[in-house]
Amino acid sequence: MGTPRRLRPCLCLFAVLALVPPLRAQAPAKAEVLPPVGVEVVRIDAVVTDKGGHPKAGLARDDFAVLEDGVPQKLVQFEAYARPAAAAPSSAAGSPSMPAADEQAASPRPPRFVVLAVDDVHVQFANMARVQKALTRFIDEDIGPGDRVALVTTSGAQGASQDFTSDRGLLQQAISRLSAKDRRAEWVNVPRITEYQAELIERGDPDALWLAVMDILCDHPADPAELEARLKARAVLSEAVDNSRLTLETLERLTRGLASLPGRKVIFLLSDGFLTGLSAPGGAGFDIRRVIDASTRAGVVIYSLETPGLNTAPGRSASENPFPDPQTLEVKFTIERQSEEAALQAMHALAADTGGFLFDNSNDLHAGLKRTLEDTDSYYVLAYEPTNTKRDGAYRHIEVRLPNQRNLKVRARTGYFAPGERRASPPSIVAETGTRGVPAATAAALAPLPVQLSADFVSVDRGVSEVVVSGHVDTTTLAFVRDGDRYKAALEMAAVVRDEAGTVVATEPERLSMDLTEAERERLSREGLSYQKTVTLKRGTYDVLLTAGAAGALGEASQRVEVPDLAPGRLTLSSLFLLKAGAGTEAAGPGGDLVLSQAVRRFRRDESLFVQLYAYNAKRDSSGATSLVSQAEVLRGGAVLAKAAPEPVVTGEGDGTPVPHVSRIGLGSFEPGEYELQVTVTDRNANEAATRQVEFTVD
């Protein structure tokens, strides 16, 4: 395991690369800047379709009406997005020329983030192969330029997840590792009842209870048959509720975790179906309005896809032996049919109440994935400031209408929870002390602690591969204890690295004890805390989890990273590391100090972005010389906005220590927004190339 180190570029090889946007190329359309999704401004993504279900574009602000709890709301922001035209082909690799005027790219749309959420808790083994086949085809055929896709499982299986990427290979690897994690017990004894029947019995349904009792009596005489049926129903329902909570809580955390991402954010939930268990004893059921609230606050749309398809057998816990009388048999078939419908009710509600839809009753799961992706191409963003400003924690119902449009339908999120009184306090929560150093009160709820993470491969010493774990914690929700004129808090952070089998191969804990002045606390609230560790790893794929916890606050972020094989014979690149000039350093000064800006890749337009990479295994000619050329491109929405002239890359002598290549990118010509930096290194001696990408934001 390596020790923490700070990446420092070799400034003697400093190369100035001022990227200039293409001459006469179409500038990105200036969209209205939407306020951050929060409680004071409610943002809604609305999809409008015609009678045939096709997206309808071209509507204006005045076509929409938004009501909250029946009260009309005034729109403060409106934006319409539609499928962009196909991007023109960029100039050939290695060419220093910019796109010509007739090769202008279409106005870019906001980035699209797609999360494939596989409910491996409820997808049965027989259906998982269908899921893998459909997802594989979806990744191969339907994901387009500018799309970022992640794969997660509701069980939290470490080996079968992939952070946002456009790399189809990484996504296919994660899909191949999917497996059913069926947590349900094999109920072999009578009564053989479905989860829905168990819920009906808990509700007091006489037919469901009678069916279970008859199942017992047909198998063996029993005096306490009704008690036996009730006990079995409670056990089955308890298990079902536990599994459903796991799925729904994972979905809620996932949805809230997408809040900081820009652009279009959608979750495709693939599941056999499940119950919410709201009738379970002790209030153990899950209120799906929590997920809908998370969706509204994070700006996320959920689409649900039923995985069993049309050819599904009855529930596995249904009786296979016919009852002696037709009446009992009819009740059995009715409850089994209702069970199948009930399993989809939660999936339907999650989709309908967040602006998506349920795709069911089809054996073509890939067609469902394709249809849902196409549904995200055309949409409208509406934002309003609620007229009801009460912080009472009540659920607010949202309705979007098209009063002046006929034969059109609109789908949008349907509500959110208003903030409670505890959320009315300032971002930095400070507890006054009655006794010195002891808080007078503690927060009743666990506050979110936003964490950002970047895990990146590099090898700076020959034969040693490392992953640099860079993190950032937003400390605005961190609770401090006021002790006189000092503010105290403790924060624990830890990076955990797991291999593909889920085995922990490295841990990097760190505890920070803070004793700050008021000015220092305010600065910390503005800038947050940074975390950096370097871990030595062998070739392979790893999951990195960074957690941060303090009194009353908790946050985490995860990412998958691949450590490639550095054996000679194939050109390989490190990850791209983004840096900026340190405090007090001239932006253009090659002799100044640079600091890593990897976890939070945000840059002002008046700053310069520096990018550092290492190239490995460059081929040498007969004289022992290498011939590497680097070329950088800036993209937005999959369209190339700027391309730099190629520049030479210097390598180390023989098989010695690799030499970093550093370039500087001027940002003054770029509008604020999200961009992707792509660097391609070409080995002219070997006639091969390697490419790395990284996203960044211009403020």
N, C-alpha and C positions, 0 to 999 in steps of 0.2 A: 504494500500500500504506500502510495506516494505521500509526500508532505505538501502542504499548501504552497502554491507558488503564484507569483503574479506574472502574467504574460507581458513581456516587454519586447516590442518589435526591434529588429536590428536597423537602427535609423541610418547607419552608414549606407544602407541599400535603399534608402527612402526613394520611392518613385512617386512623382506627382501626377495624378490622373484626374484632370478636371472634366467630368462628364457634362456634355452640353446636350440638351434635348434636341431631337432631329429638327433641322431647319424646315419650317413650313409644316411640320407635322401637327396634327390636330391636338390641341391641348385638352386635358381632361375637363369634362363639364363641371362647372362649379355647383355642386349640390348644396342645398341648405345644410348648415351645420346643426345636427340634432343635439339637443342637450343630452347628457348622460342619462341612461335609464335609471330611474330612481323613484322615490315616493312623491316628489313634488311635480314631476313631469311623467306622464304615463305614455309609453310608446306602444303602438300597435302595428304589427305587420298584417296587412289585409290582402287576401287573394280574391279577385273577382272573376267569375266564370260565366259563360253563356249557357244556354239550354243544353248544349252538347257537352258541357264540362270543360270547354277550352278556355284558357286564360284570356281575359279581356283587358287590353291595354288602352291607353289614350284617355282615361278619365281624369277629371280635374278636381281640385280641392272642393269646389262647390257641389260636386256630385255626392259627397259623403256627409253623413250626419252621425255623430257619436253621442251616445247617451250613457251616463253613469247612474245606476239606480233610477233610471227613468228620466233623469234631468239632462237636458242638452248641454253639451260641452263645446267650448270654442277651440278650434284647432289652432295651435301655435306653430306647428310645422307640418309640411306636407311634401312628400317626394314620391315620384313614380319611377319604377325600374322595370325594364323589359329586357328580353333576351338580346344580347349584343350581336351585331353582325360579326361574321367570321373575320378573325384578324388576318391582315395581309401577311404573307410570308416574309420573314426577315432576311436580310442579306446573308450571303454564304458565310459559313464559319471561317474566321480568320480574316475576313475582309474588313478594312477600316472604314468603309463607306457607311453613311447613314441612309435610312430609307428615303426613297425619292418621294416627291410630292404626291404622286399617284398611288403610293403604297401606304397612305395614312391609315393608322389603326382607328377603329371605331371608338367612340367615347367609352371609357371603361366603366364597369359597374362595380359596386362594392364587392370585396372578396366574399366567397361562399365557403362556409365551414360545415361539413357534413359529418355527423357522428353516427356510425353504425353500431347501435346498441343491441347486442345479441343477448336475449334473456335465457342464458344457459341454465338458469335455475328451473325454468318451466318448459323449455324446448326438450321434448323427449328424444331419446337416442335415434329412433327411426326417422325423425324429421331433421336432425342436424345435418345429414348428408345433403338434403335439399337446400338447406340454408347455405352451406359452404359452396355448393355448385352455383347457386344464384348470385352470391356475393362475388365469387370469382369472375363470373361473366360480367357483372355490373362494373367491377373495377377495370376490367379489360376494355369494355366497349363504351361505357357511358360517362365516366369521369373525364372532365374536360380541363383545358388549361386554366390555371388560376384557382381551381378547386383544391381545397385542403380536406383530407378525409382522415378520420380517426376511427379506430375499432375498440370498443370496450365490451366487457361482459358484466352482467348483473351479479355474478357470483364473486367478482373481483379476482378471477384467476389471473395470476401475473403473466403466465406464458402466452396468453391469448389476448393481448392488448397491443395497441399501436397508437402512439400520439399522432397529432396532425402531421400529415406529410402528403406530398404529391408523388412519392416513389411507389409505383405499383408493385415492385418486388417486395418491399417491406410489408405492404398491406396483404399481399398474397401469402407471405410467410405466416402472418398473424392469423389469417383465415384458416390456413391448413392446421393450425394448432387448436382450433375450436373443438370442444367436446361437451357433451351433455353432462351437467352436474346435478342430476336428479337427486334431490334431497328427501323425496317422499318415501315413506316406509311401504313395504309390501304387505298390504292388508290381506291376508289369506283366509282369515276366519270370518264367519258371518257375524253381523250383517255386512254385506259388501255394498258400500254406499259411496256415492260421488261426493266431492267436496261441496258442491252446491246443495245436494240433499242434506248433508250435515248442517249447512247453514239454515236450510228450511226448518229442520228439526229444532235448531236453537231458537228460531223465531217463533216456534209453536205451531208449525204447520201440521195439521192432523194427518193428511195423506202421506207426507214424507215419513212421519213417525210410524204410521200403520204399515207402510211398505217395509221398513226396517224390521219391525216386529214380525211380520209374516215371513221374512227371509230367515229369521232366527227359528221360528216355529217349524218351518218346512225342513230345517236341517236337524233340529233336535228340540224335544220338549223342554221348555224352560219357564219356571214360574215368574222370575223377575225379568221377563223378556223386554218389557218396556224400559226398565232401568238399564239393562245391558245395551239396548239400542241407543239410549241417551248418552251413556258413557262413551260408546264408540263414536257417536257423532261429535261429541266435544273433543275427543282426541284427534279425529280427522280434521275438524275445523281449526283447531289450535295449530296443527302442523301447516295447514294451508295458509293461515294468516301469517305465520312466521316467515314462510317462503315469499309471500306477497309483499310483506314489509321490506324484506331484503331487496326485492326488485324495485319497489317504489322509492325507497330511501336512496338507493343507488341512483335512480333516475333523477330524484330531486337534487342530490349533490352535484350530479353531472350538469344539470341545467343551470344551477346557480354558478357553477364554475366557469361557464361560458360568458358570463356578464362582461368581462373586460375585453372580449374580442369584438372587432368591428364587423360591419357588413351583415350579410345573410347568414343566420345560424339555424341549422335544422338537425333534428334527431330522428333517425329511422329506427323505431323499436320493433324488433323481430321476436315474436313470442307465440307460444301455443295458446296463451291466454291464462288469466288468473282472476281470483276474487279479491275484493278489497277487504272483506270481512268486517264491515261496519256493525254487523249484528253480533259479533263475537263478544263473549263475556268480558267484563272489565275494561271495555273501551279499547281493546287491543287492535281493532281495525285501523286502517290507514285512510286518512282524509285526502283524497286526490287533489283537493283544492290547494294543498301545499305545493304540488307540482305545477299547477296552473299559476299560482302566485309567483313561483320561481320563474316560470316562462315569461310572465309579463315583465318582471323586473330585469331579466337577463336578455329579453328580446329574442326568445327561442321559440320555434315552431316544432311540434312533435307530430310525426306521421307514424301510424301503427300498421304493421303488416302481420297477418295471421300466417303462421308457418305450416300447420298441418295440411292445408289444401282441402280439396273437395273429398278425396277418398279417405276419410277418417273413420276409424272404427269407434264404437262406443267407448266411454271412459273405462279405463282399465279396472276400476273398482266396481263396475256394474256387474250385476249377477249374470252368470252364464246359464243358469238353470231356470227353465220356465216355471212360473207359478201355476198352481193347479186350476185357478179360475181366471177367466178372461178379464174380469174387472181389475184384479191385482196386476195382471200383465199390462193392461192399458195404462195404469198409474205409473208403472215402472218405465214404460217407453216415454211417457209424457215428461217425467222428471229427467230422464237421460237427455231428451231433446232440449229441455230448458237448461240443463247443465252446460251444454255446448254453447248456448246463447249467452248464458251468464258469464262464462269465461271470457267473452269478448266485450262485455259491457264496459269494463274499466279501460280497455284499450281504445274503445270507441270514444269514451268520455275524454281521455287524455288527448286524443287527436282533435276532436271537435272543439274542445274548449281552449285549445292553444292555437287554432287556426289551420290545423291539418285535417287529415281524413284517415279512415280505416280502410285498408285494402284486404278484403277477405273473399272467401268462397271461390278461390282460384288455385289451380295447380301450377300456374306459371308465376312463381315468386319473383323471377327476374323482371317480368313485365310490370309487377307492382313497384319494384325498386326504380325502374326506368320512369314509370308514370309519376311517382312521387318527386323524383329529381326534376322532371320537366315542370311540375307544378310550382317549383321554387324559382323558375326563370322570370316570371312576371308578377310583380307585387307592388303594393303601395305602403308607404310608411306614414302613419298618422301619429301625431303627438298632441297632447292637451294637458293643461294644468287643471286638476280637479277642482270643481267649485266647492266640494265638501272637504274642508281641511281638518276635520276632526281626527285626532290621533287616538282612535278608540279600538283599534285592532279588528274592526268588523270587516266582513267580506264585502267588497264593492263589485257589483255586477256591471259589466260593460256590454253595450250593444252597438253594433255598427250597421247603419242602414244606407240604402241608396234610394232616397225618396223620389228622385226624378228619373230613375232608370227602370225600365220594364224588362222582364225576361232575363234579368241578371241576378246572380247569387253572390253573396260575399261571405267569406270565412275569415274569422279573426279571433283573437283571444277574448275570453268572456269574463275575466275578473281578476282580482288581486285582493290581498289582505292589506287594509290600511295599517300604517305603523301604530304601535302601541305607545303608551306614555313613556316607557323605558327607552324607546328609540328617539325620543325628542331631545335627548342630551347632546351636547356638542360631540364632534367626532372623537376627540381625545377625552376619554372618560377619566375624570380625576375624582377619587374618593376622599372626601375630607376625613380627618381623623379625630376621634374623640379622645382616645388614648394615644400617646406618641407611637407612631409607626404602625398602628392597628387600624384597618379600614372600619368606618362606621357601618358600612353596608356592602354587600357584594351583589353583583349583577345576577339576576335570576335566570337569564338565558345566556347561552354560549354565543358570543359574537363571532362573525366570520373574520378571519385574518387573511387577507388576500396575499397569496404567494405566487411568485413567478419563477420559472425554472428554465434553464438551458443546459443541456448535457451534451458535450461536444468532444469529438475524438481529436487527438493530436499525439505526435511522437516527436519529442525534441531531443531525445537521446537515442542513439542507434540501438535498435532491437527492443526498445521499451515503449509499449503502447499505453496511453493514458486517456482518461476521460476527465475533463474539467467540468465540475459541477458548479454552475453559477446560479445564485438565487437572489431574490429580492423580496422583502416583506414590507407591505404597506402597513405602517404602524398607527394609522389614524384611529383604529378601534382598540388599540392597546390601552389597558387600564393602568394608570399610575396611582401610587399612594403618595399623598402629599405629606411631607414631614418638614414642617417649618417652611423654609423657602426652597426646599429640595423636592424633587419628584423621583420616586423610586419604582422600578419594575424589573422583572426578570423574564427573560425569553429563552426558551430552549428550542434549538433547531437540530435536525438530524437528517442526513442523506443516507438512504438505504439502497443498496444496489443488489438486484437479484438477477440470476442468469435465466436462461430459457426454461429451466426446470422449476423455477420459483425458489431456488436455494439462495439464501443471503450470502453474498460473496464479499461484501464490504459494508461497513457502517462508519459514518463520520459525524459524531455528535458534537455539539457546541452549545455552551450555556453562556448567556450574556447577562450580567448584572448591571443595571443602569442606575446611576445616581446623578441626576441632571439638574441644572438650573432651568428656570422657566424658558429662557431663550434657547437653551439646548434642546429642551423638549419640543418647542415649537419647530425648530429646525428639523428634528427627527421626524415629526409628523409630516413635514413637507417632503423630505427626501427619502424616508424609509431606511431600512437596514439592508446591507448587502452581505452575501454569504458566498464564499468560494473555497472549494476543496479540490484536490487533484488525486485521482484514484488510479493506480496501476492495474490494468486488466489484460487478460489474454484475448485472443481472437474470439469473437462471438457477438451475440445480441443480448443486450441487457435492458432491464427496466430500472429506472432511477426514480425514487420517491423522495421528495423533500417535504418535511413536515416542520411546522413552527407552532409552538404552543406557549400560552401564558395564562395567567389567571383570568378565566372568563372568555378566552378567545382561542380559536384553533383554526389552522389552515393547512393546506397541502397542495402540491402540484406534482405531476408525474410526466415522464417522457421516456420513450424508447430510444436507444442509441446503439449503433452498430460499430464494433471495433473490427476493421478489415484485416485481411491477411497482407502483411507487408513483405512477403517473400518476393525476391527479385523476379522480374519478368513482366510486371504489369504496373502501368502508371496509376498511382493512387494519390489522393489528396486528403489533407486534414479537413476538419470542419472549417467554416469561415468564421473568424473571430472579428467582431466589430469593436472599434475603439474610438475614443474622442480625446481631444486635447484636455489635459488636466487643468485644474484651476491655476490661473496666473500664467498659462502658457499661450503664446501666440498661436492662433489657429493654423497659420501657414508655416510655422517655424519648425524645420526638420530637427533642430537640436532640442526641442522641448520634450516633455514627458507625456506619454499617452496612458490612458486608463481604460480598462476593459468595460464595455457597455453591452454585455451579452444577454443578461436576463431581462433587462428593460432596454429594448433596442429602439429608443426614441431620440430623435435629433432635431434641433432647431434648424431653420433654414439658414441662419447666419453661422452655423457650425459646419465643420468638415467631418465627414465620415471616413474613418480609416479602416481598411479591411486587411487582415493578415491571414496568410495560409502557408502551408508547407506542402511541397511536392516530393513524392518518394518514387524511387525506382526509375529515374530518368535513364534512357538508353544512351550510351556513349558511342561515338564513332571511332574510327580506327586511330584517331589521334587522342582519344580519351575525353573529347569535349562533348558537352550536352547541348541540346537545342530545344529549349522550352519557351513557349510563348503563352502569355496570359491575356485574356480579353474579358472585360466586364460588360454586363448589360443590366439595365434597370427596366423592370417590367411592372405593369399594373393591370390587374384583371386579365392576365395572360397575354397582354399586348406589349411588345417591346417599345419603350418610350425613348431610350437612349442606348447607344452602343459606342464603346470607346475603341480607339485604335489599339491593335495588339502591342504588347510590350514584352521584352525579354524577361525571363525568370532565371535568376542566378542560383546555382546549386552548389553544394559543398564539394570539396575535393575527394575524389575516390568514393569510398563507402563511409566517409566520416559523418560528423554531426550535420543534420539537415539545416538549411538556411531559410529563415522566414522571408517571404515576399510580402511587402507592404505597399499598398496603394492608397491614394487619397482621392476622395470624391467630393466635389463641391456640390452643395445642395441648394444653392440660391435660386436655381432655375426651376425647381420642382414645387408644385402646389402642395399644401398640407394634405396628408393622406397616407394610406398604406401602400407600400411598395415591396417588390422582391428584387434582391440583388443576386444575380447569377454570374459566376465566374467560371470560365472554361479555360483549362490549361491544355495546350496541344504539344505533344512530343513529336517534333518533325523527324527525328531520327527513327522513331518506331512507327510513325504514321498512325498514332492513336491519340485519343483525347479523353479527359475526365472533367466532370462538371460538379460543382457544388452550388447550392442555393441557400439563401437566408432571407427572412422577412425583416423589414424595419419600417418605422413610422417617421414621417416628417411633420413636425408641429408648426 
